[in-house]
Amino acid sequence: MAARPVPRNQGAAGGVKRSTRISGGPTTRPLEDSVLVERARQGDVGAYEELVSRYQVIAHRTAVLLAGSADAEDALQEAFVKAYRALDRFRPDAPFRPWILRIVANEARNRRRSANRQAGLALRAGVLGSRPSGDAAPSPEEAALAGERRRVLLAAVNGLSEPDRLVVTCRYFLDLSEAETAEVLGWPKGSVKSRLSRALVRLRVAAGPITESVTAKESVTATTVEVPLG
């Protein structure tokens, strides 16, 4: 993954200000997001770097899911820069994670639309996770069945309308709460619940029997799968 972009900024004395942890004797504990945001606003580049580090993994997953793997990195880098420039507009009482993810999601969706081409939707179990090392490898028969389930499920997800695909992606592949999904997508919270309910019905109809006994997240293995977005 490319190095995180953080605009250079200087403190009053001309040096880069960095302080992201509170000393607590022999150990230290991370600062709250709100404290880091306030320090970043005041020119502490290290504080913003810490915020980026905390949310880079889920932000990258969001970019991959919404923009496709080919454009995800560019979308992510541009979103981090835009977020840095927009820190003065961030509400101090609001949670930082859905705010930054909304910027990433918007950038990813804009790039996908402007590209005017088909991209890929890459999904892994546990949101791009991997199988625990202690788990036994599946048999060839099990692997084949899992692969077929994954293919059918991903095709069904990609066949949904964009709003349906977005809400399913946020809730089940990014593990966002209803409130976070509403913030990321810019929807009222009630719309997330009703849209998700309808999307799951459509997904169940499109995917057929596999959704009767296995959830969307359980159907996707640790192997990246590329399928065309309609």
N, C-alpha and C positions, 0 to 999 in steps of 0.2 A: 504494500500500500504506500502511496506517495507521501512525502513529508507533509505535515499539516501546514496550511498557509496561515500565517498570522501577520498582519501588517505591522511593520516596525513602528515603535513609538518610544518616546524618551521621557524620562522623569524630569523633574525640575532641575536636577543637577547634571542632566545630559546622559545619565546611565539608564539602562533598561531596568525597570523595577520588577522584581520577582519575589513573591511571597504567597504561597498557596497552602501553608499548613500552620496549625497552631501547636506550639511546643507544649508538651505535657510531661516534662521530666525525660525519662529514657525513651518514651514513645511520642509520636505526634498523631494527630487526627486531622482528617481532611476538613477544609473549610466548607461551609454551606454554599450552595450555588448562589444564593442571593448576595453573599459577601464577595464571592469571586466576580459576580457581575458588576457590583459597585466598584471594585478595585480595577476591573478592566475598563470601566468608564473613565476612571481617573488616569488611565495610561499604563496600567500594570499589564504588560504583555504576557507575563508568566501566568497571571490569573486567567486570561482568556485561553491560553494554551492548555491549562488544566481543565477548563470547561470543554474544550474540543476533545481532549483525551478521554474524558468521562463518557461522552456520547458519540464518539466517532464510530464505534462498532454498529450501533443501531441506526445511526445516520447513514452509514454506508449500505446497510441492508435495505433501508428505505429507498435510497437512490437506485440500487440494483433492481428492486421490485417494481419501481415506478418508471424508470428510464430505460431499463435494459442494461446489461453488463457493459456494452460498448461505450455508453455515455455516462455511466454511473460516476466514475472518478471525476470527470470534468464537472458534472453537476454538483458533486459533493464539495469540491474545492471552491467553486463559485459561491455556493450557498454559505460556506463558512466565512468567506470574505464579506458577503452581503449582511450576514448576521452581525459581524463585528461592527460594520458601519451603521447598523440599525440599533445598537445597544441603547442609545439614548431614548429610543421609543419603546423599550421593553418595560412593562409594568413591574415595579419591584415586588408587588404582592403576588405575582403570577408564577407558576412553575416554569422552570427554564426548559425542561426536556421537550414538552409538546410545542413550545415556541420555536425552538431550533429545528425540530422535525418538520414543522409546517413550512419553514423556509426551504428546507431540503426538498420536501415534497413538491412545493410549487416550482422550484428550479428544475427538478427532475421531470415533472409533467410538461413544463414549457419546452424543455429540450426535446422531449419525445414528440410533441406536436410539431415543433419547428423542423425537426428532421424529416418529417413526412415520409417515413419509411417504416418497415416492420422491424421491431426490436425483439429482444428475448426476455422472457420472464424466468429468472433463476431462483429456485426455491430449494431449501434444505430442511430437513427435520429439525425441530426445535429452533426455527429461524436461522438457517444456515449452520446449525450445530453439527456435532458428530456423534457417532455411536460410542458410548462409554467403552473404554478399553477392555473392561472385564466381561463385556457381553460376548456370547458365543456368536460366531459368524453364522448367518442363515444358510440353510441348505439351498441347493440350486433351485429346487421347486419353490421354496419360500421366497427366494430372491426374485424369481420370475414373476410370482404372484404380486409381490410388492411393487415391482417395476410396472406391471400392467395397471395396478391400482393408481400408482403415481401418474402414469400417462393419461389415464381417463380423467382423474381429478384435475390435473393441470389444464387439460383441454377444456374441461367444464368451466373452470375458473376463468380462463381466457375467453370463453364464449359469453360471459356475462357482460352487461353494459358497463361502461366505465365507472359510474358511481357505485354499482354493485361490486365490481372487482376491487375498487379502492377500499370499501368498507370491510370486505372479507379479508383483504390483504392486511389492513391495519389491525384488525381484531384477532385474526388467527395466525398470521405469519409473522407479525411484528409484536404480538402479545400486548398491544396497547389497550388501556382501559377505555370504556365508553367516553369518559370525559377527555382523555388524551386524543382519542380518535376524532371527536368533535373539534378539538382545537387544531389538530393537524389538517383536517379537511375543511375547516371553516364552516362547519354545519352546526345547527342547534343540537343539543344532546338528544332530544327526543327524536330527531330525524335519524340519528345514528342507529338507535334501537329499532325503529320501524323499518328503515332501509335494510339493516342487517337481517331482520326476520324475513323479509321478502326475498332477499338475496339467497338466504340459506334454502328457502323453499325451491327457488329456481335451480340452485346448485344441486339439490337432492334429485330433482327431476332430471337434470342434464347428466349427472354422474351415475344415476341408476343405483343398483344394489350396493355398491361399495360404501356409500354414505350411510347405509343402514347400520353397519357394524364398526365403522372406523371413521374417525374425525379427519378433517382436512389436514391438520398438522401431523397426525399419526401416519397419514398416507404418504408423506414425503420423506424420502430417506436422505442420508447425508451426502449422497451423490448429487452434484448440481445437474439440473435438467434444463435444457433450453427448448422452449416451445414458442411458436410465433404468436404475437399479440394481434388479435383481429382488429 
